[in-house]
Amino acid sequence: MLPFGKPSKTQFATRLIRAIAEQTAIEFGYDSDENELRRLDGDGVINIANLYLEHCKLKKRERAEHLQVIAGVFGQRPEALPSEFSEAKRNLRPKIWTRAMFEFQNLKSQLTDGKSFDMPNVPLGSHLAVTLVYDTDHAMRSVSEEELAHWDVSFDAAMQQAIANLDQDTTTFAKLGDALASSMTGDAYDSSRILLNDRLRKLGLEGDLIALVPTRDSFLVAKANDRQALEMLYKVANLTDEDEPVERPLSPLPLAFRDGQWHDWQPPQNHAIRPLFEQVERDFLGSLYNEQKELLEALWENDPEAPFLPTYTGAQRASDNEVFTYSVWSRGAKSLLPKTDVVMLFDSDQGVTIPTSWQQMLTVLGDAVVLDDSIYPSRYLVDQFPSEPQLIELANIDLDLD
């Protein structure tokens, strides 16, 4: 490393491990593959990805103090919760996570100790989840199902209290013109303000609302019928820079508020910005499918009955540079297909590959393509390769990939 450069991830991890040991005598090891610190007594894991980003953004003279602060937080046992809900309820807050964090961590646990998270949560669209945290001036910690049972309170009731507390903490949203508003206070709960339904109705944004929670510390909401506002959401969703990774990313995919709930949303089929959001979705799902494939293949390594997991792959048409995604389904291979724009049907008997769009495949094959939403992201089980008549029908459908 250059004298004035940033520390490597390994250097940061080593220094943090040393700082924790000096403060608490608790020993951690560094798993470079997962970018995690693991307590050597097996009683805790710290993902340091976001901590490392924060550390690198600091001036060099500030980094030693930052390490001490982190060590003080993670080198201690979680703060004990009050024994009564009446004493704890004022400090409850809702916290938003990626669904992938729960799903992939559970897969990882099946590969190691078999333990799963005791973090009750509810979905927010398909790609996010909301949990309860107990937050004081000194520390923040998640609330478990066991702790809710001890308080004799339901998750829903505790969540209502947490949302009410967040509402009391919220002074205002920033209006950006007549069609866009945001919350960017930096208090670690900006993304959670998507749950303040009554507040959102009072923003003066007429019509349907479209929201984005791209990071833990940002939330934007726009009028569904305002193109400029939606373009602004897209610009925020598309803020990805490999040289400057986003801190605490959540989801770049928009949500629509309908019937009192937030749902996945894409612009209407012929909307000018639909292709832009479709590409954001391709990029987002690509990283999820790739990580999922790696974990499931490791989990099923010794299972001869396990299905094949085709890769989610991106390509570009030479004629117009249009990007599309595809996977390969081979004859004789029981497969769990990722949802892609195109499926390449490889007929090993004939030595030919027939490309077909996802929708065309569903139309021709019908119930032979079975949704498996027990895994995330969802895949589709296919066990019976298309018949000769079906292959002929699919081959006769024009699909321009050149």
C-alpha positions in Angstrom: 0.0 0.0 0.0 1.2 3.5 -0.8 2.0 5.6 2.3 -1.1 7.9 1.8 -3.3 5.2 0.2 -6.2 3.3 1.5 -5.7 0.1 3.6 -6.5 -3.1 1.9 -9.5 -5.1 3.3 -7.0 -7.6 4.9 -5.1 -4.7 6.6 -8.4 -3.2 7.8 -9.6 -6.5 9.2 -6.3 -7.2 10.9 -6.3 -3.8 12.6 -9.9 -4.1 13.7 -9.2 -7.6 15.2 -6.3 -6.2 17.1 -8.4 -3.2 18.4 -11.2 -5.5 19.6 -8.7 -7.8 21.3 -7.0 -4.8 23.1 -10.3 -3.5 24.4 -12.1 -6.7 25.3 -9.8 -9.7 25.0 -12.4 -11.2 22.5 -10.6 -12.9 19.6 -11.8 -12.8 16.0 -10.5 -14.4 12.8 -10.9 -13.0 9.3 -12.6 -14.9 6.5 -11.4 -13.1 3.4 -13.7 -15.0 1.1 -16.8 -13.8 2.9 -15.3 -10.5 4.1 -16.3 -11.3 7.6 -14.8 -11.4 11.1 -15.7 -14.5 13.0 -15.4 -14.9 16.8 -13.1 -17.8 17.6 -15.4 -19.0 20.3 -18.1 -19.3 17.6 -20.4 -16.7 19.1 -20.6 -14.0 16.5 -20.0 -12.8 12.9 -19.3 -9.3 11.7 -19.6 -8.4 8.0 -17.1 -5.6 7.5 -18.0 -4.6 3.9 -19.7 -1.3 4.9 -17.4 -0.7 7.8 -14.4 -0.9 5.4 -16.1 1.6 2.9 -16.7 4.1 5.8 -13.1 3.6 7.0 -11.6 4.3 3.6 -13.6 7.6 3.2 -12.1 9.0 6.4 -8.9 11.1 6.5 -5.9 9.1 7.5 -5.6 10.9 10.9 -9.3 9.9 11.7 -8.9 6.2 11.0 -7.3 5.1 14.3 -10.2 6.6 16.3 -12.7 5.0 13.9 -11.2 1.6 14.6 -11.5 2.1 18.4 -15.2 3.1 18.0 -16.0 0.1 15.9 -14.1 -2.2 18.4 -16.1 -0.7 21.3 -19.4 -1.5 19.5 -18.6 -5.0 18.3 -16.4 -6.2 21.0 -19.2 -6.3 23.6 -22.1 -8.5 24.3 -25.5 -7.2 23.0 -27.1 -4.8 25.4 -29.7 -6.5 27.5 -33.3 -5.6 26.7 -35.7 -4.3 29.4 -37.8 -7.1 30.9 -41.1 -5.4 30.2 -42.4 -4.2 26.8 -43.7 -1.0 28.5 -40.1 -0.1 29.3 -38.7 -1.1 25.9 -41.3 0.2 23.5 -40.1 3.8 23.2 -36.8 2.6 21.8 -38.1 0.3 19.1 -37.6 1.3 15.5 -38.2 -0.5 12.1 -35.1 -1.4 10.1 -35.0 -2.4 6.4 -32.7 -5.0 5.1 -32.2 -6.8 1.8 -34.1 -10.1 1.6 -30.9 -11.6 0.2 -29.2 -11.0 3.6 -31.6 -13.4 5.3 -31.9 -15.9 2.5 -28.2 -16.2 1.7 -27.2 -16.2 5.4 -29.5 -19.1 6.0 -28.0 -21.0 3.1 -24.5 -20.3 4.6 -25.6 -21.5 8.0 -26.8 -24.8 6.5 -23.2 -25.2 5.1 -21.7 -24.6 8.6 -23.5 -24.8 11.9 -27.1 -25.2 10.8 -28.3 -22.2 12.8 -30.8 -19.7 11.2 -31.5 -16.1 12.1 -33.9 -15.4 15.0 -34.9 -12.1 13.4 -38.7 -12.0 12.7 -39.4 -9.9 9.7 -42.1 -8.9 7.1 -41.5 -8.5 3.4 -41.4 -5.1 1.7 -41.9 -6.0 -2.0 -40.0 -9.0 -3.2 -36.5 -7.9 -2.4 -36.6 -6.1 1.0 -37.6 -7.1 4.6 -38.4 -5.1 7.7 -37.3 -6.1 11.2 -37.5 -4.6 14.7 -34.5 -3.1 16.4 -34.0 -1.7 19.9 -32.0 1.5 19.6 -30.5 3.6 22.4 -27.8 6.2 22.6 -25.2 3.5 23.1 -26.1 0.7 20.8 -28.6 -0.8 18.4 -29.6 -4.5 18.4 -32.2 -6.6 16.7 -35.2 -8.0 18.5 -35.8 -11.7 18.3 -38.9 -13.9 18.3 -37.9 -15.2 21.7 -37.7 -11.7 23.1 -41.1 -10.7 21.7 -42.5 -13.9 23.4 -40.9 -12.8 26.7 -42.7 -9.5 26.4 -45.9 -11.2 25.5 -46.4 -9.0 22.5 -46.9 -9.9 18.8 -44.5 -8.9 16.1 -47.2 -6.8 14.4 -48.0 -4.9 17.6 -44.4 -4.2 18.3 -43.9 -3.1 14.7 -46.8 -0.6 14.9 -45.1 0.9 18.0 -41.8 1.1 16.2 -43.3 2.9 13.2 -45.2 5.3 15.5 -41.8 6.0 17.2 -40.2 6.7 13.9 -43.1 9.0 12.9 -42.5 11.0 16.1 -38.8 11.3 15.2 -39.6 12.6 11.7 -39.9 16.4 11.3 -40.4 16.7 7.6 -39.6 15.3 4.1 -37.7 17.4 1.6 -39.9 18.4 -1.3 -38.1 18.5 -4.7 -40.6 20.3 -6.8 -44.2 19.2 -7.1 -43.6 15.6 -8.0 -40.7 14.3 -5.8 -39.9 14.1 -2.1 -37.0 12.5 -0.1 -35.8 11.7 3.3 -32.1 11.9 3.8 -31.5 12.8 7.4 -28.6 10.4 7.9 -30.1 9.0 11.1 -29.9 5.4 9.8 -33.7 5.3 9.4 -34.3 7.2 6.2 -35.1 4.0 4.2 -37.6 3.0 7.0 -39.6 6.1 6.4 -41.2 4.4 3.4 -43.4 2.8 6.2 -44.9 6.2 7.3 -48.0 5.9 5.1 -49.9 8.7 6.7 -47.0 11.1 6.3 -46.7 10.2 2.6 -50.3 10.9 1.9 -49.8 14.4 3.3 -46.9 15.3 1.0 -49.2 16.7 -1.7 -48.1 14.2 -4.3 -51.3 13.5 -6.1 -52.1 10.2 -7.7 -50.2 6.9 -7.3 -46.8 6.9 -5.5 -43.6 5.3 -6.7 -40.8 4.9 -4.1 -37.2 3.9 -4.1 -35.0 2.8 -1.1 -31.6 2.4 -2.8 -29.6 2.5 0.4 -30.2 2.4 4.2 -29.8 6.1 4.3 -32.0 7.3 1.5 -35.7 7.2 0.5 -37.3 8.9 -2.4 -41.0 9.0 -3.5 -42.4 10.3 -6.7 -45.7 10.8 -8.6 -46.3 7.8 -10.9 -47.5 10.1 -13.7 -44.6 12.5 -13.7 -41.9 11.4 -16.2 -39.2 13.8 -14.8 -39.6 12.5 -11.3 -39.4 8.9 -12.5 -36.3 9.8 -14.4 -34.8 11.1 -11.2 -35.6 7.9 -9.5 -33.8 6.0 -12.3 -30.7 8.2 -12.0 -30.5 7.4 -8.3 -31.2 3.7 -8.9 -28.4 3.6 -11.5 -25.8 5.2 -9.3 -23.3 2.3 -9.4 -19.6 2.9 -9.6 -17.1 0.1 -9.1 -14.5 2.5 -7.9 -16.8 4.0 -5.3 -19.2 1.3 -4.1 -22.5 2.4 -2.5 -22.6 2.2 1.3 -25.3 0.0 2.8 -27.1 -0.8 -0.5 -30.7 -2.0 -0.4 -32.6 -2.2 -3.7 -32.5 -0.1 -6.9 -36.0 -1.4 -7.9 -39.0 0.8 -7.5 -42.1 0.1 -5.4 -45.7 1.2 -5.9 -48.1 2.0 -3.1 -51.5 0.2 -3.7 -54.2 -0.8 -1.3 -52.2 0.3 1.7 -49.1 -1.8 0.8 -45.9 -1.4 -1.2 -45.6 -3.7 -4.2 -42.9 -4.3 -6.9 -43.4 -2.0 -9.8 -42.1 -1.4 -13.3 -43.2 1.4 -15.7 -46.0 0.4 -18.1 -45.0 -1.6 -21.2 -44.8 1.4 -23.6 -43.4 3.9 -21.1 -40.3 5.7 -22.3 -38.2 4.9 -19.2 -39.3 1.2 -18.9 -36.2 -0.1 -20.7 -34.0 1.8 -18.3 -35.5 0.3 -15.2 -35.5 -3.2 -16.9 -31.7 -2.9 -17.2 -31.4 -1.9 -13.6 -33.4 -5.0 -12.7 -31.2 -7.2 -14.9 -28.1 -6.0 -13.2 -29.6 -6.4 -9.7 -30.9 -9.9 -10.4 -27.7 -11.0 -12.0 -25.6 -10.5 -8.9 -28.3 -12.3 -6.8 -28.6 -15.3 -9.1 -24.8 -15.7 -9.2 -24.4 -15.7 -5.4 -27.4 -18.0 -5.0 -26.0 -20.5 -7.6 -22.7 -20.6 -5.8 -24.4 -21.3 -2.4 -26.9 -23.9 -3.7 -24.2 -25.8 -5.6 -22.1 -26.0 -2.5 -25.1 -27.1 -0.4 -26.2 -29.7 -2.9 -22.7 -30.9 -3.9 -23.3 -34.5 -2.6 -26.9 -34.8 -3.7 -27.2 -36.8 -6.9 -30.9 -35.8 -7.3 -30.2 -32.1 -7.1 -31.2 -30.1 -10.2 -28.8 -28.3 -12.4 -28.5 -24.6 -11.9 -28.1 -22.7 -15.2 -26.1 -19.5 -15.1 -27.9 -16.1 -15.5 -25.9 -14.5 -18.3 -26.0 -11.1 -20.0 -25.4 -10.5 -23.7 -25.7 -7.6 -26.2 -27.2 -7.6 -29.7 -24.7 -6.3 -32.2 -27.4 -4.6 -34.3 -28.5 -2.1 -31.7 -26.4 -2.8 -28.6 -29.6 -3.9 -26.8 -28.8 -5.9 -23.6 -30.6 -9.1 -22.8 -30.2 -12.0 -20.4 -30.3 -15.7 -21.1 -29.8 -19.1 -19.6 -29.3 -22.6 -21.2 -31.6 -25.5 -20.7 -30.1 -28.8 -22.0 -32.0 -31.9 -23.0 -31.8 -34.5 -20.2 -30.9 -32.0 -17.5 -33.4 -31.4 -14.7 -32.9 -27.7 -14.2 -33.9 -24.8 -12.0 -33.9 -21.9 -14.5 -33.4 -18.3 -13.5 -35.9 -15.9 -15.0 -34.2 -14.5 -18.1 -35.2 -12.7 -21.2 -34.2 -15.6 -23.4 -33.8 -19.4 -22.8 -31.4 -21.3 -25.1 -32.8 -24.8 -25.6 -29.9 -27.0 -26.3 -30.9 -30.3 -28.0 -27.9 -32.5 -27.6 -29.6 -35.3 -29.7 -29.8 -33.0 -32.7 -26.8 -30.8 -31.9 -28.8 -27.6 -32.2 -29.7 -24.7 -29.9 -33.1 -23.0 -30.2 -33.4 -19.6 -28.6 -36.8 -18.6 -27.3 -38.1 -15.8 -25.3 -39.2 -16.4 -21.7 -42.9 -15.6 -22.5 -42.9 -17.8 -25.6 -41.5 -20.7 -23.6 -44.3 -20.3 -21.0 -46.9 -20.1 -23.7 -45.8 -23.3 -25.5 -44.8 -25.4 -22.4 -47.4 -24.2 -19.9 -47.5 -26.1 -16.7 -44.2 -27.9 -17.5 -42.4 -24.8 -16.2 -43.0 -24.8 -12.4 -42.3 -21.8 -10.2 -40.1 -22.6 -7.2 -40.4 -19.7 -4.8 -39.0 -21.6 -1.8 -35.6 -20.2 -2.9 -34.6 -16.6 -3.5 -34.5 -15.3 -6.1 -37.2 -17.6 -7.5 -36.3 -20.1 -10.1 -38.4 -22.4 -12.4 -38.1 -26.2 -12.3 -38.1 -27.9 -15.7 -37.7 -31.6 -16.0 -39.3 -32.6 -19.3 -37.4 -31.2 -22.3 -39.8 -29.9 -25.1 -41.2 -32.4 -27.5 -40.3 -32.4 -31.2 -43.6 -30.6 -32.1 -42.9 -28.0 -29.3 -39.4 -27.5 -30.5 -40.6 -26.9 -34.0 -43.2 -24.4 -32.8 -40.6 -22.5 -30.7 -38.1 -22.6 -33.6 -40.6 -21.0 -36.0 -41.0 -18.0 -33.7 -38.8 -15.2 -34.9 -36.3 -14.0 -32.2 -33.7 -11.5 -33.3 -30.6 -11.8 -31.2 -28.0 -10.6 -33.7 
